[in-house]
Amino acid sequence: MQDKLTTNAGQPWADNEHSLTAGKRGPVLIQDYALLEKLAHFNRERIPERIVHAKGAGAKGVFELTHDMSAYTTADLFNGVGKKTPLMVRFSQVAGEAGYPDTYRDVRGFAVKFYTQDGNYDIVGNNTPVFFVNDPLKFPDFIHSQKRDPRTHKRTPDMQWDFWSLSPESVHQVTYLMGDRGIPASYRTMHGYGSHTFKWVNKEGEQFWVKYHFRTDQGVKNMSNELADQMLIKDLDFLQNDLFNAIEDGNYPSWTLYAQILPYEEGLKYKHDIFDVTKVVSQKDYPLIEIGKMTLNENPTNNFEEMEQLAFSPANLVPGIEASPDKLLQGRLFGYKDAQRYRLGANFEQLAVNRPLNNVKNYERDGFMVSGQDGSVNYEPNSFNGPVEDPEAKIHGDELEGKVGNYAYDEDYYSAAGDLYRLMTPEEKDRLIETIKENLGQVTKKEIQIRETRQFYLADPEYGIRVAKALELPLEQIKG
């Protein structure tokens, strides 16, 4: 008989795949101690490098607003055509350690820190518009499956594909990863996405749902499996060096930032849940609207100070931009800053690279590596002219109803992956099938191969049949 799942304190664990939410759409409840404990423990598993996105590179730059967005948001950086906002960007590999080769097939992190007049605003996304899981409770397990086997200490396709095959919501992202975008030819030639749905609010209090798209101005270019293998021998840091050298040579890469903007009620009634990060909002339904241009024009002066100590968090929001009920986003609001406090210390935001442009005034005190404290009052309320709340910063709440419970998103896991497959050219499909054959074909358990291939079949019959034939799997089991 299998052991029962428990917390570290020994309590039985009823549901390890769905966070506790207020109704089907959430938000996630802070009373879900199992989620908080799981994320907190996960954030403390590695020292001192980042648990995920350990290998990366980035640069300094500027964002220039080309289209005023004041009709949709009061966010300062998106108001006033021509406004320039300094920024830092970090691109990264998701799964591997700090010495990880740049040209392994992997999702790439795409994180931007805007130093605005109202504080730091971070968009922390990837080079794909979706993700593998849509609930924060599954995130630590997903990363474990992409890391090293606890017994052999090898990275193994058995773990990766076992998790994916048992998590059907991942099939959309797996299709992206096994496709051409899995190995970008350069950080400069890949798109970036905010991944989640966020909320914008204008000065009248009108609310909108928004999804971010950074479109590379260099054109999308990817690397073949063969060339990627060659680069493993020639340059393990190829993407890092390509970015650094381009900027040193004055060849400054740029991206145009666009948004899909959905009216509040329309977004809630969209044909699928816009808060499910494993799905996209069709650009046919809500076309891209240009916002501005991001240009990277300066390399780090000191890589450790400005890249390794650079700390992002989706919780770094500014007035006019708010979180949505996206469950994975809600988990990240806690998880990222908690990871930075563990990795860099409680005062990580006092480091120069993380310090906002505007003055910081609050009642937090002391801790490791604190600096710049004075003798001002350290509690509230007080009678000594301490800083006071700003009512203008209050969020615009969403109406909530429903019974507290552990809820899954819509179980249509496959249609989005099928749509992606059908968008591919015949040549792209050929490369996709060959890459899946090469990777899924290394899995030692036939049942995992069959289970994953059945997901491809449910996304699109042609997709599944082609994979089955490539792996010599019985079609009757794939179709069954």
C-alpha positions as CSV (number, residue, x, y, z in Angstrom):
1,M,0.0,0.0,0.0
2,Q,1.3,3.5,-0.9
3,D,2.2,5.9,1.9
4,K,-0.2,8.7,2.5
5,L,1.0,12.3,1.7
6,T,1.5,14.5,4.8
7,T,2.9,17.9,5.7
8,N,6.2,18.1,7.5
9,A,4.3,18.2,10.7
10,G,2.6,14.9,9.9
11,Q,-0.9,16.2,9.0
12,P,-2.6,14.3,6.1
13,W,-2.6,16.3,2.8
14,A,-5.8,16.0,0.9
15,D,-5.0,17.8,-2.3
16,N,-1.5,18.5,-3.6
17,E,-2.4,19.8,-7.0
18,H,-5.0,22.6,-6.4
19,S,-4.6,25.6,-4.1
20,L,-7.3,26.6,-1.7
21,T,-9.3,29.3,-3.3
22,A,-12.4,31.5,-2.7
23,G,-14.6,29.9,-5.3
24,K,-13.6,28.4,-8.6
25,R,-11.7,31.4,-9.8
26,G,-10.0,32.4,-6.6
27,P,-8.2,34.3,-5.4
28,V,-5.9,31.9,-3.4
29,L,-6.5,32.1,0.4
30,I,-3.7,32.8,2.8
31,Q,-5.2,30.2,5.1
32,D,-3.8,27.6,2.7
33,Y,-0.9,26.9,5.0
34,A,0.1,23.8,3.0
35,L,0.7,26.0,-0.1
36,L,2.7,28.6,2.0
37,E,4.8,26.0,3.7
38,K,5.5,24.2,0.4
39,L,6.6,27.4,-1.3
40,A,8.6,28.6,1.7
41,H,10.4,25.3,2.0
42,F,11.0,25.2,-1.8
43,N,12.6,28.7,-1.7
44,R,15.2,27.4,0.8
45,E,16.3,24.3,-1.0
46,R,19.4,25.8,-2.7
47,I,22.1,28.2,-1.6
48,P,23.3,30.6,-2.8
49,E,22.3,30.6,-6.4
50,R,18.7,31.1,-7.6
51,I,16.6,27.9,-7.4
52,V,15.4,28.5,-10.9
53,H,16.8,30.9,-13.6
54,A,20.3,30.4,-12.0
55,K,22.1,30.9,-15.3
56,G,21.4,34.2,-17.0
57,A,22.7,37.4,-18.4
58,G,21.3,40.9,-18.9
59,A,21.8,44.6,-19.5
60,K,20.7,48.1,-18.7
61,G,18.5,50.2,-20.9
62,V,15.6,52.5,-21.4
63,F,11.9,52.2,-22.2
64,E,10.3,55.0,-24.3
65,L,6.6,55.4,-24.4
66,T,5.3,55.7,-28.0
67,H,1.6,55.5,-27.3
68,D,-0.2,57.1,-24.3
69,M,-2.1,54.5,-22.2
70,S,-3.9,56.9,-19.9
71,A,-7.3,55.7,-21.2
72,Y,-6.5,52.4,-19.6
73,T,-4.1,52.9,-16.7
74,T,-2.7,55.6,-14.4
75,A,0.7,53.9,-14.3
76,D,3.2,56.7,-14.6
77,L,5.6,54.9,-17.1
78,F,2.6,54.4,-19.5
79,N,1.4,58.0,-19.4
80,G,2.8,60.8,-21.6
81,V,4.2,60.0,-25.1
82,G,8.0,60.3,-25.1
83,K,8.5,59.5,-21.4
84,K,11.7,57.5,-20.8
85,T,12.0,55.0,-17.9
86,P,15.4,53.4,-17.0
87,L,15.3,49.6,-16.7
88,M,17.3,46.5,-16.2
89,V,16.6,43.2,-18.0
90,R,17.8,39.7,-17.2
91,F,17.4,36.8,-19.6
92,S,17.9,33.3,-18.2
93,Q,17.7,29.5,-18.5
94,V,14.9,28.1,-16.3
95,A,16.0,24.6,-15.2
96,G,19.8,24.3,-14.9
97,E,22.4,25.5,-12.5
98,A,24.8,28.4,-12.8
99,G,27.2,26.5,-15.1
100,Y,24.4,25.3,-17.4
101,P,25.1,25.5,-21.2
102,D,23.3,28.3,-22.9
103,T,22.2,26.2,-25.9
104,Y,20.3,23.4,-24.1
105,R,16.6,23.2,-25.0
106,D,14.8,25.1,-22.3
107,V,12.3,27.9,-21.6
108,R,14.1,31.3,-21.3
109,G,13.3,33.8,-18.6
110,F,12.5,37.3,-19.7
111,A,12.4,39.7,-16.7
112,V,12.3,43.5,-16.8
113,K,12.7,45.9,-13.9
114,F,11.3,49.4,-14.7
115,Y,12.6,52.2,-12.3
116,T,9.5,54.4,-12.3
117,Q,8.7,57.6,-10.5
118,D,6.2,55.5,-8.4
119,G,8.6,52.7,-7.4
120,N,9.9,49.7,-9.2
121,Y,7.7,47.8,-11.6
122,D,8.7,44.3,-12.6
123,I,7.4,42.2,-15.5
124,V,8.7,38.7,-14.8
125,G,7.9,36.4,-17.7
126,N,9.4,34.0,-20.3
127,N,10.0,33.8,-24.0
128,T,6.8,31.8,-24.3
129,P,3.3,33.1,-23.6
130,V,2.2,30.2,-21.4
131,F,3.6,27.9,-18.7
132,F,3.7,24.3,-17.7
133,V,1.4,24.5,-14.7
134,N,-1.4,26.9,-13.6
135,D,-1.4,26.3,-9.8
136,P,1.4,27.4,-7.5
137,L,1.0,24.2,-5.4
138,K,2.4,22.2,-8.4
139,F,5.3,24.6,-9.1
140,P,7.9,23.0,-6.7
141,D,7.1,19.6,-8.0
142,F,7.5,20.8,-11.6
143,I,10.9,22.2,-10.9
144,H,12.0,19.1,-9.0
145,S,11.1,17.0,-12.1
146,Q,13.4,19.3,-14.3
147,K,16.3,19.2,-11.9
148,R,18.5,16.2,-10.8
149,D,17.5,12.7,-9.8
150,P,17.9,12.5,-6.0
151,R,19.7,9.1,-6.3
152,T,21.8,9.4,-9.4
153,H,22.2,13.2,-9.4
154,K,21.6,13.2,-13.2
155,R,19.1,15.2,-15.1
156,T,16.8,12.6,-16.6
157,P,14.1,12.7,-19.3
158,D,12.2,10.1,-17.2
159,M,11.5,12.6,-14.5
160,Q,10.6,15.4,-16.9
161,W,8.3,13.5,-19.2
162,D,6.8,11.6,-16.3
163,F,5.6,14.9,-14.7
164,W,4.5,16.3,-18.0
165,S,2.6,13.2,-19.0
166,L,0.8,13.2,-15.6
167,S,0.0,17.0,-15.9
168,P,-2.0,17.4,-19.0
169,E,-2.2,21.1,-18.6
170,S,1.5,21.2,-19.6
171,V,1.0,20.0,-23.2
172,H,0.7,23.5,-24.6
173,Q,4.0,24.6,-23.2
174,V,5.7,21.3,-24.0
175,T,4.7,21.9,-27.6
176,Y,6.4,25.4,-27.5
177,L,9.5,23.9,-25.8
178,M,9.9,21.0,-28.3
179,G,9.3,23.4,-31.2
180,D,11.7,25.9,-32.7
181,R,11.4,28.4,-29.8
182,G,13.0,25.8,-27.5
183,I,16.5,27.0,-28.5
184,P,16.7,30.7,-29.4
185,A,19.6,31.7,-31.6
186,S,20.2,34.8,-29.4
187,Y,18.5,36.5,-26.5
188,R,18.2,39.4,-28.9
189,T,16.1,37.4,-31.3
190,M,13.4,36.0,-29.0
191,H,10.1,37.5,-28.0
192,G,9.1,38.0,-24.3
193,Y,5.8,37.7,-22.5
194,G,4.4,38.8,-19.2
195,S,2.7,35.3,-19.2
196,H,-0.1,36.2,-16.7
197,T,-3.1,38.4,-17.1
198,F,-2.8,41.6,-15.1
199,K,-5.3,44.4,-14.3
200,W,-5.0,48.0,-15.4
201,V,-7.0,50.8,-13.8
202,N,-7.5,54.3,-15.2
203,K,-8.1,57.6,-13.4
204,E,-11.9,57.1,-13.6
205,G,-11.6,53.7,-11.9
206,E,-12.4,51.7,-15.0
207,Q,-10.7,48.3,-15.0
208,F,-9.2,46.3,-17.8
209,W,-7.4,43.0,-18.1
210,V,-4.0,43.1,-19.9
211,K,-1.4,40.7,-21.3
212,Y,2.1,41.9,-22.2
213,H,4.0,41.0,-25.4
214,F,7.6,42.1,-26.0
215,R,8.3,41.7,-29.8
216,T,11.9,41.6,-30.8
217,D,12.8,44.2,-33.4
218,Q,15.7,42.0,-34.6
219,G,13.3,39.3,-35.9
220,V,12.8,35.9,-34.4
221,K,15.7,33.5,-35.0
222,N,16.1,30.1,-33.5
223,M,18.8,27.5,-33.4
224,S,18.7,24.0,-34.9
225,N,19.4,20.9,-32.7
226,E,22.5,20.3,-34.8
227,L,23.9,23.8,-34.3
228,A,23.0,23.8,-30.6
229,D,25.0,20.6,-30.2
230,Q,28.0,22.2,-31.9
231,M,27.8,25.3,-29.7
232,L,28.0,23.0,-26.6
233,I,31.6,22.4,-27.6
234,K,32.5,25.9,-28.9
235,D,30.9,28.2,-26.2
236,L,28.9,27.1,-23.2
237,D,28.0,30.8,-22.6
238,F,27.0,31.6,-26.2
239,L,23.8,33.5,-25.5
240,Q,25.4,35.5,-22.7
241,N,28.4,36.4,-24.8
242,D,26.3,37.3,-27.9
243,L,24.3,39.8,-25.9
244,F,27.3,41.3,-24.2
245,N,29.3,41.6,-27.4
246,A,26.4,43.2,-29.4
247,I,26.0,45.9,-26.8
248,E,29.7,46.5,-26.5
249,D,29.8,47.0,-30.3
250,G,27.0,49.5,-30.2
251,N,24.5,47.1,-31.7
252,Y,21.8,47.8,-29.2
253,P,18.9,45.3,-29.3
254,S,15.3,46.5,-28.9
255,W,11.9,45.2,-28.3
256,T,8.5,46.8,-29.0
257,L,6.1,46.4,-26.1
258,Y,2.5,45.6,-26.9
259,A,-0.6,44.8,-24.9
260,Q,-3.8,42.9,-25.4
261,I,-6.4,44.9,-23.5
262,L,-9.7,43.3,-22.5
263,P,-12.6,45.2,-21.0
264,Y,-13.2,43.9,-17.5
265,E,-16.6,42.1,-17.9
266,E,-15.7,40.8,-21.4
267,G,-12.5,39.3,-20.0
268,L,-14.5,37.5,-17.3
269,K,-16.8,36.0,-19.9
270,Y,-14.1,35.1,-22.5
271,K,-14.4,31.7,-24.1
272,H,-11.9,30.2,-21.7
273,D,-10.5,31.4,-18.4
274,I,-8.1,34.3,-19.0
275,F,-6.4,33.6,-15.6
276,D,-5.2,30.1,-16.7
277,V,-1.6,30.7,-17.6
278,T,-1.5,27.5,-19.7
279,K,-3.8,29.3,-22.3
280,V,-3.5,32.4,-24.5
281,V,-6.0,35.1,-25.5
282,S,-6.4,35.0,-29.3
283,Q,-4.9,38.0,-31.0
284,K,-7.8,37.8,-33.5
285,D,-10.1,38.5,-30.6
286,Y,-8.0,41.2,-28.9
287,P,-5.2,42.5,-31.3
288,L,-1.9,43.8,-30.0
289,I,-1.8,47.5,-29.1
290,E,1.6,49.2,-29.2
291,I,2.8,50.8,-26.0
292,G,6.5,51.6,-26.5
293,K,10.1,50.5,-27.2
294,M,12.6,48.9,-24.9
295,T,16.3,49.3,-25.9
296,L,19.3,47.7,-24.1
297,N,22.3,50.0,-24.4
298,E,24.7,49.3,-21.6
299,N,26.3,46.2,-20.2
300,P,26.6,45.7,-16.4
301,T,29.5,47.4,-14.8
302,N,29.9,44.5,-12.3
303,N,28.0,41.3,-13.1
304,F,27.6,40.2,-9.5
305,E,26.3,43.5,-8.2
306,E,24.0,44.2,-11.1
307,M,22.9,40.8,-12.3
308,E,23.3,38.2,-9.5
309,Q,22.0,40.7,-6.9
310,L,19.2,41.9,-9.2
311,A,16.0,40.7,-7.6
312,F,12.7,40.6,-9.5
313,S,9.2,40.0,-8.1
314,P,5.7,40.1,-9.8
315,A,4.6,41.7,-6.5
316,N,6.5,44.9,-7.6
317,L,3.4,46.6,-8.9
318,V,2.8,50.4,-9.2
319,P,-0.4,52.5,-9.0
320,G,-2.6,51.8,-12.0
321,I,-1.4,48.1,-12.3
322,E,-2.8,45.3,-10.1
323,A,-2.7,41.6,-9.7
324,S,-5.4,39.3,-11.2
325,P,-6.9,36.2,-9.7
326,D,-4.5,34.1,-11.7
327,K,-3.6,31.3,-9.2
328,L,0.0,30.9,-10.3
329,L,0.6,34.7,-10.2
330,Q,-0.9,34.8,-6.7
331,G,1.6,32.2,-5.5
332,R,4.5,34.1,-7.2
333,L,3.5,37.3,-5.4
334,F,4.7,35.6,-2.2
335,G,7.3,33.2,-3.6
336,Y,9.6,35.6,-5.3
337,K,10.2,38.0,-2.5
338,D,10.5,35.2,0.0
339,A,13.2,33.6,-2.2
340,Q,15.1,36.9,-2.4
341,R,14.9,37.4,1.4
342,Y,16.5,33.9,1.7
343,R,19.0,34.3,-1.1
344,L,20.1,38.0,-0.5
345,G,18.8,38.8,3.0
346,A,15.9,40.7,4.5
347,N,17.3,44.1,3.1
348,F,17.8,43.0,-0.5
349,E,15.8,46.0,-1.8
350,Q,18.4,48.4,-0.3
351,L,21.0,47.1,-2.7
352,A,21.7,49.7,-5.4
353,V,20.4,47.6,-8.3
354,N,17.1,46.9,-6.5
355,R,16.6,50.4,-4.9
356,P,13.7,52.4,-6.4
357,L,14.2,56.0,-7.7
358,N,11.8,57.5,-5.2
359,N,12.4,57.7,-1.5
360,V,11.5,54.7,0.6
361,K,9.6,55.5,3.8
362,N,8.2,52.8,6.1
363,Y,8.6,51.2,9.5
364,E,10.7,48.1,8.7
365,R,14.0,48.1,10.6
366,D,17.2,46.2,11.2
367,G,18.1,42.8,9.9
368,F,21.3,41.6,8.1
369,M,23.2,44.2,6.0
370,V,20.9,47.1,6.8
371,S,22.2,50.6,5.9
372,G,21.0,54.2,6.0
373,Q,18.8,54.0,9.1
374,D,18.1,57.0,11.2
375,G,16.5,57.6,14.5
376,S,13.0,58.3,13.2
377,V,10.0,56.6,14.8
378,N,9.7,52.9,14.0
379,Y,6.0,52.2,14.7
380,E,2.6,53.2,13.6
381,P,0.3,54.9,14.6
382,N,2.5,57.5,16.1
383,S,2.5,61.2,17.2
384,F,6.0,62.0,15.6
385,N,5.2,62.8,12.0
386,G,6.0,59.4,10.7
387,P,5.0,58.4,7.1
388,V,1.3,57.9,6.5
389,E,-0.7,55.8,4.1
390,D,-1.7,57.0,0.6
391,P,-5.4,56.3,0.0
392,E,-4.8,56.7,-3.7
393,A,-2.7,53.5,-3.7
394,K,-5.7,51.3,-2.7
395,I,-6.4,48.5,-5.2
396,H,-9.7,48.2,-7.0
397,G,-11.2,45.0,-5.6
398,D,-13.0,42.2,-7.5
399,E,-16.3,40.8,-6.6
400,L,-15.9,37.4,-5.0
401,E,-18.2,34.5,-4.2
402,G,-18.1,30.8,-3.9
403,K,-17.3,28.0,-1.4
404,V,-13.8,27.6,-0.2
405,G,-12.2,24.5,-1.7
406,N,-9.4,23.1,-3.9
407,Y,-10.4,23.8,-7.5
408,A,-8.9,23.0,-10.9
409,Y,-9.1,25.2,-13.9
410,D,-11.1,24.3,-16.9
411,E,-10.1,20.8,-18.0
412,D,-9.7,21.7,-21.7
413,Y,-6.0,21.0,-21.6
414,Y,-5.6,20.2,-25.3
415,S,-7.3,22.6,-27.7
416,A,-4.7,25.4,-27.2
417,A,-1.8,22.9,-28.0
418,G,-3.7,21.7,-31.0
419,D,-4.2,25.3,-32.2
420,L,-0.4,25.9,-31.8
421,Y,0.4,22.7,-33.8
422,R,-1.9,23.7,-36.6
423,L,-0.3,27.1,-36.8
424,M,3.1,25.6,-37.6
425,T,4.4,25.3,-41.1
426,P,5.1,21.7,-42.4
427,E,8.8,22.3,-41.8
428,E,8.2,23.4,-38.3
429,K,6.0,20.3,-37.7
430,D,8.7,18.1,-39.0
431,R,11.3,19.6,-36.6
432,L,8.8,19.4,-33.7
433,I,8.2,15.6,-34.3
434,E,12.0,15.0,-34.7
435,T,12.8,16.8,-31.4
436,I,10.0,15.0,-29.5
437,K,11.3,11.7,-30.9
438,E,14.9,12.6,-29.8
439,N,13.8,13.6,-26.3
440,L,10.7,11.5,-25.4
441,G,12.5,8.6,-27.1
442,Q,15.1,8.6,-24.3
443,V,12.4,7.8,-21.6
444,T,12.9,4.3,-20.3
445,K,9.3,3.6,-19.3
446,K,7.0,2.9,-22.3
447,E,3.9,3.8,-20.3
448,I,5.2,7.4,-20.0
449,Q,5.8,7.6,-23.8
450,I,2.3,6.4,-24.4
451,R,0.7,8.7,-21.9
452,E,2.4,11.8,-23.3
453,T,1.8,10.8,-26.9
454,R,-1.9,10.4,-26.1
455,Q,-1.9,14.0,-25.0
456,F,-0.5,15.0,-28.3
457,Y,-3.2,13.0,-30.0
458,L,-5.9,14.7,-28.0
459,A,-4.5,18.1,-29.0
460,D,-4.5,17.1,-32.7
461,P,-4.8,13.5,-34.0
462,E,-2.2,14.1,-36.7
463,Y,0.2,15.4,-34.0
464,G,-0.2,12.3,-31.9
465,I,-0.1,9.8,-34.7
466,R,3.1,11.3,-36.1
467,V,4.8,11.1,-32.7
468,A,3.5,7.5,-32.2
469,K,4.9,6.4,-35.5
470,A,8.2,8.2,-34.8
471,L,8.5,6.3,-31.5
472,E,7.0,3.1,-32.8
473,L,4.2,3.1,-30.3
474,P,0.9,1.1,-30.8
475,L,-1.7,3.4,-32.3
476,E,-4.6,1.7,-30.6
477,Q,-3.2,2.7,-27.2
478,I,-2.6,6.2,-28.3
479,K,-6.2,6.6,-29.6
480,G,-7.7,4.8,-26.7
